[in-house]
Amino acid sequence: MEKHQAKEKTLHEGYLYLREATYIQPGINRNPVEKTIEYFGRGDSVAALIFDKDQEEFVLVRQYRHPARKDGGNILEIVAGGIEGESPEESMRREVLEEIGYEVQDFELIAKMYVSPGRTDERLFLYYCEVDTSMKIDE
């Protein structure tokens, strides 16, 4: 097995998947070491720092997140969600509409990053956008 090539096998496949990878990486004194890790994924995601120009503040949403139940579970977070067969930009528009009710067209990509590269292959596309009352969709 060459450096950075991995033998992988799927341990679980569902909403999340769990995989095992065995690969070679440089160890102490650059001696190659075989490593086996488990990592999970669910696909990539999007998130946005949204500035409300009318209120002159950033927009956060409060949502229940079961894994955060040690702290009550209802946490403040930025608008975010999974990419579901769309482009990251289409996903971002959908998430903003679903979570805060604004229809936006213009986003600026701030960064594309791995959420926790030691444990998941999920990438996060982080955007910035601005909203005002003219963009609010009445329900």
C-alpha positions in Angstrom: 0.0 0.0 0.0 1.5 3.4 -1.1 1.6 6.4 1.2 -1.9 8.1 1.4 -3.7 5.3 -0.4 -6.0 3.4 1.9 -7.8 0.1 2.1 -11.3 1.0 3.2 -14.4 -1.0 4.3 -17.8 0.2 5.2 -18.8 -0.8 8.8 -22.3 0.9 8.7 -24.4 2.5 6.0 -27.4 4.7 6.8 -28.1 8.4 7.3 -24.5 8.4 8.6 -21.9 6.0 7.4 -19.0 4.5 9.3 -15.9 3.4 7.5 -12.6 1.9 8.5 -9.4 2.9 6.7 -6.0 1.4 6.8 -3.1 3.5 5.3 0.6 4.3 5.6 1.8 7.6 7.1 5.2 8.8 8.1 6.0 8.1 11.8 8.8 9.2 14.1 12.0 9.8 12.1 9.9 9.5 8.9 9.6 5.7 9.3 6.4 4.6 7.7 3.7 3.4 10.0 0.5 1.6 9.1 -2.6 3.2 10.8 -6.2 2.0 11.0 -8.9 4.5 11.9 -12.6 4.7 11.9 -14.3 7.8 10.5 -17.9 8.7 9.8 -19.7 11.0 7.4 -23.0 12.1 6.0 -22.0 14.3 3.1 -21.0 17.9 3.0 -22.8 20.9 4.6 -23.3 24.6 4.4 -23.5 27.4 7.0 -23.8 31.1 6.8 -22.9 34.1 8.9 -25.9 36.3 8.2 -26.0 40.0 9.0 -29.3 41.7 9.4 -28.8 45.3 8.0 -32.0 46.6 9.6 -31.2 45.3 13.1 -27.4 45.7 12.7 -26.7 42.3 14.2 -25.9 38.8 13.2 -28.7 36.3 12.9 -28.6 33.1 15.0 -31.2 30.4 15.4 -32.1 28.4 18.5 -32.6 24.7 17.8 -32.8 21.5 19.8 -29.8 19.3 19.2 -30.0 16.0 21.1 -26.2 15.4 21.3 -25.9 18.8 23.1 -28.5 17.7 25.8 -25.8 17.9 28.5 -26.2 21.7 28.1 -30.0 21.6 27.8 -30.0 20.8 24.0 -31.5 24.1 22.9 -28.5 25.8 21.5 -27.8 29.0 19.5 -26.2 28.4 16.1 -25.7 29.9 12.7 -28.0 28.9 9.9 -26.7 25.6 8.6 -27.7 22.3 7.0 -26.7 19.4 4.7 -26.2 19.6 1.0 -28.9 17.4 -0.4 -28.2 16.7 -4.0 -27.8 20.5 -4.8 -25.0 22.9 -5.2 -23.7 24.4 -2.0 -25.2 27.8 -3.0 -28.7 26.2 -3.7 -28.4 24.4 -0.3 -27.6 27.7 1.4 -30.6 29.5 -0.1 -32.9 26.7 1.0 -31.5 26.6 4.5 -31.8 30.4 4.9 -35.4 30.2 3.7 -36.3 27.2 5.9 -34.6 28.4 9.1 -35.2 32.2 9.1 -37.6 32.9 6.3 -35.5 35.1 4.1 -35.1 34.7 0.3 -31.5 35.6 -0.6 -29.6 35.4 -3.8 -26.1 36.7 -3.0 -23.6 34.9 -0.9 -19.9 35.3 -0.5 -17.9 32.1 0.2 -15.7 32.7 3.2 -14.1 29.3 3.4 -14.4 25.6 2.6 -13.1 23.5 5.5 -13.2 20.1 7.1 -15.4 20.0 10.2 -13.2 17.5 12.1 -10.8 15.8 9.7 -9.5 13.3 12.2 -13.0 11.8 12.5 -15.2 12.8 9.6 -14.9 13.5 5.9 -17.6 16.2 6.0 -16.7 19.5 4.4 -18.4 22.7 5.4 -18.9 25.6 2.9 -19.1 28.7 5.1 -20.8 31.8 3.5 -21.6 35.4 4.4 -24.7 37.2 3.4 -26.7 40.2 4.4 -30.5 40.4 4.8 -33.1 43.1 5.3 -36.9 43.3 5.7 -37.4 43.4 1.9 -36.1 39.8 1.7 -38.5 38.4 4.3 -41.0 35.9 2.9 -44.5 36.2 4.5 -45.9 32.8 5.6 
